[in-house]
């Protein structure tokens, strides 16, 4: 072998080693980037599952709160209806006794008309009161669920923005 062939062979060997080192570095860099990307995606996915779990838990809590409010509202409505029924019954008994004490037919009609008017006004007043109670209860019951719908809407907006 001549000196020139030896230099060319050495240069070729050196160039091959350099090419292998470059290829190895590129592969190592590619693997490192792939691992980094995979780790980032896994962390995002884990965070997404954590967020979903937390969101679901908050939904359950809102439903429980709404149920508790509904139970208290039903209790209040039942109490109000019982009180009204008792008052209406007592008023009816008192009116019957008053009607029985009438001395003339004309007095009887006057007392009966006064009772009918009083009973009607009491009914209208109670109906108005019950309507207000129902509206307030519906508003209170739906508030926690409405807050969750708002939260879901905001979350969806954050994904699309």
Order of alpha helices (4+ residues) and beta strands (2+ residues): alpha-alpha
